[in-house]
Amino acid sequence: MLINSQREFELLKKIGFIRTSGSEEELRAANILLEEISLIGCKGDLEDFKVPTSKIIKTSLKVVEPYEKEYEITPYNCSVSTPEGGITTDFVYIEDGLDANLVDLKGKFVLINMGPDPKLYKKLIEAGIAGYITMSGTAMDEEDKTDITVARMREKNTQYGKVPAINMRMKDCFHMVQNKASKVKVELITEDIELTSHNVIVTLEGTKYPNEIISFGAHYDSVPFSTGVYDNGAGSVIIMELLRYFKENPPIRTLKFIWYGSEEVGLLGSKAYLAVHEEELKNHLLMINVDVGGSILGKEMALVTAEQSLVNYIEHMAKIKGFPLKVEQSIYSSDSTAFADSGIPSVTFCRFAPRGGAFIHTRDDVMDFLSADALEKTTIITKEFSESIVNSVVFPIEKKIPDNMKNDLDRYFGKEAKKEDSVENKK
């Protein structure tokens, strides 16, 4: 079977609508994938899981000193409400939150350059802040052409407590700092709720080694405002084409094809799968992930969370096949990272656009910047690698995550801060 990139492109159009975590549209996309799986001649299953989120009731932020102006904001899901009527408090810009920025912050609302990692978040909670603001977009954004990112507070932070948290346009943050805003009134009223999200799962049993499992993954949800065709409808249609290929060319090892929901709010789909299928993991040898692809302008990359030997293998394969592929030992903020954190070697194939060549997490993630030809490039690279590994006479990848990658995973999932807490508690 030849790869049919036009078929991929047509499926990408079908799922090219906003499909956020736990929404009816996400389920609609899951059912479109199930229909395509059925046409291939396979049985797909839906596994549901719960997603904590927030129902937004009321939000406002107004500078009250030394001038008065109200700004548009979006709250962080899973943060915490202010009292009814809001709070009026001092406002401070703390830049990157270095120790010199963290003096005398008790009861103040702070602006930081980016979302805090667990170390900084813990320091902010200990400093007694009233809440924090992060920035979205650029200082040149036009309000009618851009949206404010809707973010979710992650458990790696909220283990230290919760405060009201909001996102604003960088353009408005610039205006506040430039005009020396010193006091704000913030009201954020939310209600904690749970939504239901789904993973879509297909199993092809191996003809020779059915107890050895290799999985293919791609997330199919999008962020608010975005049709998410580049991130990550593209990965979703690529692994669908690979399912079709391996259905027609039965593998000697068992393959799982999994489309994950709710990746965009903290890898919740892959985490849910790992929790439910814990017994299976002892037989799980490798996770192959595809996340972002199809950009007309771009470069092919493989990010490997495994031993250096796998990096070397993929580099050699690329040279032998003539693939222009950059390979790095690294972690990638996608479902592959959840698998690596569970001890399963992982690799993500992707096509990164140059800055401004394609867009993620905005309303500009649309089909206009993608093509079938570009989808085909990532598909062929992923197919050539996976086929050689899936059908290898002796499985060549050691089931081990090296120490340098474990350290990166600990930082990513906030375990580094937990370890420091444990050391401090022992003193």
C-alpha positions, 0 to 999 in steps of 0.5 A: 500500500502506498501512502495516500496523503490526499486521503490524509488531507481530506480527513484533516478537513473533516476534523478541522473544527474547534474540539476542546477538552471534554466538549461535544465537539471533541466527542464529534471528532472522536466519532469521525475517527471511529467511522474512519477506523471502521472503513479501514476494517478495524474495531475502534473503542472509546474509553472515557475519563473525567476532566476537571475544569471550571465554569466561568460565572464572572470575570473582571479586572480594573486598574483603579490607581493611578488611573481607571481602566478595565481590561479584558481577561480570561481566567485559568481553569481550576484556579480559585475564585475571589470573594463576591464583589472582587478584591482591591489590592496592590499590583506589582510586575515581578518580571521572571520572578527572581528572588529579588522580585519576590520581596514584600508581595503579601496580599498583592496581585502580581504580573509575571512574564510567563506561567510559573513552574512549580518552583516559582509557583511554590515561592509565590504561594509562600510569599502570600500573593493575592493572585497572578496574571500571565501574558498572552500574545504579543505587544502588537496584537490587534484585539479583533484579530487575536484571542486571549489564551484560556489556560488551566492550572496544572496539578504540579502547581496546585499541590502547593495551594490555589490563588486566583489566576488570569491571563491578559493580552500582552498588549494590555499588560504593556499598557499597565506597566507603561502607565505605572498601574499600582492598584487593581480590582479583580473579580473572578467567580468560577465553579469547579466542574467535571467534563467527560473526554475520550481516548480512541483505541485500536489494537492490531494483534501481532502475528508472531509476538502478540505480547510485545506492544508498540503504540502509536499516539496522537492527540486530537483535541484543540485549544479554544478558538483554534481548529487545531489542524496543525496541532494536532489534527495532522498527527491524528490523520498521520497515524490513521494512515499508518493504521491503514498500512499495518492493517494491510501489512500485518505486524509481527508485534501487537500495535496499539493506535491511540488518539488521545483527548484532552492533551492540551490541558495537561496530557490528561488523555495519555495519563488516563490511558496509562492509569487504566492500562497499568498491567499492560505497561510491562509488555509495552516496548515503545511509544511512537507519537506524532504531534504537529505536521503538514506545514508547507514551510517546515523541517522534520524532527524526531525527539527521542526520550530514550537511550542515545542508541535510539537517537543514533539509529534514527539518524542512521536510518534517515541518512540511509533513506535520504530523509532530511531529519533532525534527531535529538535526545529530548522530551517533548510536551506531548503524550509521549512524555507521559509514557516516558515518565512511566518508563516506556521509551518514546519518540515524537515525529513532528514537522516544525514550521519556522516562526510565522510559517504556521501557528499553534494555539491561536485562531490562525491554526487553519488549513491554509498553511498546510498541504498534503505533500507536507503531511506525506513527508512526516508520514513516510518518515514515521512509517519507515522507522516504525516498520523496521522496529515493529518487525525487527527479528530481535527488538533492538530498543532497550526498555530504559529511560536514561538518567539525563532524560529522567531529570528532564522528566522530573523538571517537566512534571514538577517532581524536582520541586517535590524532591526538594520539599522532601529534603527540606522536611528531613532537615 
